[in-house]
Amino acid sequence: MGQRVLVTGASGCIGRALVPLLQGQGWDVHTSSPSAAEGRPGLPHHAADLLVPGEARRVVRAVKPDALMHLAWFMTPGRWAVATENVEWVRASLELVQEFAAAGGVRVVVSGSCLEYDWDFGYCSEARTPCQPHTLYGVAKNALRLVLEGLAPQAGFRLAWGRVFLVYGPHEHPDRLVPAVIRSLLRGEPARTSHGRQVRDYLYVDDIARAFAALLANDVDGPINIGSGQPLALRTIVERIGDLLGRSDLLQIGAIPAAPTDKPLVVGDVTRITSEMGWAPEVSLDEGLRRTVEFWREELARDGAPTA
Amino acid sequence: MGQRVLVTGASGCIGRALVPLLQGQGWDVHTSSPSAAEGRPGLPHHAADLLVPGEARRVVRAVKPDALMHLAWFMTPGRWAVATENVEWVRASLELVQEFAAAGGVRVVVSGSCLEYDWDFGYCSEARTPCQPHTLYGVAKNALRLVLEGLAPQAGFRLAWGRVFLVYGPHEHPDRLVPAVIRSLLRGEPARTSHGRQVRDYLYVDDIARAFAALLANDVDGPINIGSGQPLALRTIVERIGDLLGRSDLLQIGAIPAAPTDKPLVVGDVTRITSEMGWAPEVSLDEGLRRTVEFWREELARDGAPTA
């Protein structure tokens, strides 16, 4: 049995893709989430609400992890950007990492976000782009990172901070752009979107999971962008979904207004992760979308809905 | 009875000077600290260790404050800069402010620090100087401020963040520069210091307390420097103490090495507090030192030590 890692958020979109990779690399994977039902067959799971003080200590003492992969956060669509739960997660994350370090843990990997950057700069570099977040979510992630970076040398752990750009793939929340368009088209309903000229950095969830697995296995420190590095207009991804499903007729691009705060371009500079870690995306947009469509076709079939 | 304010850290150097000012302004002052013995005669005091989760809620629900003056932090000399207790205080402070806001409180004033700034810039402006702290203490204060600034509009309170430069006056910890020199000279012992060419921004504690009282009474938002704005070489302050006590013969300036990380100059730009709030220092360096000397003369006499 290899070294032991405690994974929070293992039942989320990225966590689901990541856990099998870690097992494949020989990690002794333990998971934790508020629900006992979210455990995986054959994996030790620790039901705990980390927002409750003292629960982190209980889990850490039970697991005695060498490494911590902290993906859990408050992500409810429509609320995550401004929710005061972001502050709860700063407190809970600090408690978790302090308990982890106090128990002798040495490697910490946390999921950060492109929302830590000042999006007015557009092209986001770890070394150059200012971290002036526009949302409480981004503020909270950024502040957590600052404290953990300051704490690491005092508490004796090494920290890698994976800044995720935009994820897509199976298990993404159904209300987000890619699943929403796919589900509408599968049901034969119109998909209404904004103008779609916003340029973003989308990466298939398996590639993001591979990046996190690499961060855990390496000694790299500090923030490191996890993105495709490829600018992609939202309308392009929507049109590809239309093509894949043969239902471009249902696309109503421009039917709803874009948020006034929407920024024209947000793309990650991925020089660091590609040059320092030899990581590169493996799943093309078309392949990723195909897999995502298959996932939703099965989900909808399971729900008994008629699909195209 | 006026509006009610909960003051943490009321038994500290600044808190002791501040509480009477707040009372004089008509505030209904409640204090909180871990020790029941630290209460003041005639003031409601709530013994609570805010580092223990749940204690903030208990105190806030008992007090029902309109305003919060949060001065408490971990300040043990020799350890405060790097202590992991700084992270505990981030967690505790977030919990305190969230509980305060949840109970309907609307005005929050927190003591920040010049250590939030990148000291390589020397002259520190709220608007222009980057916050790139060199210590875990500064990192923690800065991160707490970032989260509270992001939280304020969501949770419905207004935040003023008083960035204290260097304080001196009665009740400062005896191991810090000004008390250490005064105590040595009062005892007729040599006072050994570094070269003393480091330029800093010292302000007498009563002037700092007046600034905090003004922050509480006003609606000003965000970080605001609390300093003299006057550059002062450490050796000047040491020499003044020697003059005041007529014991310059005991000064051994340059006898110990300066810390290699010491920066040449740290001075606050106090344009904001002077122009927006009409505040100005009232206690001259000579007067402040005289009062501080008197305080220590009485302290040492009480301890039975012979003094010059």
Interface residues (C-beta under 8 A of the other chain):
Chain A: P53 G54 V82 A83 T84 N86 V87 E88 V90 R91 L94 E95 Q98 P133 T135 L136 V139 A140 N142 A143 L144 L146 V147 E149 G150 L151 Q154 A155
Chain B: P53 G54 V82 A83 T84 N86 V87 E88 V90 R91 L94 E95 Q98 P133 T135 L136 V139 A140 N142 A143 L144 L146 V147 E149 G150 L151 Q154 A155
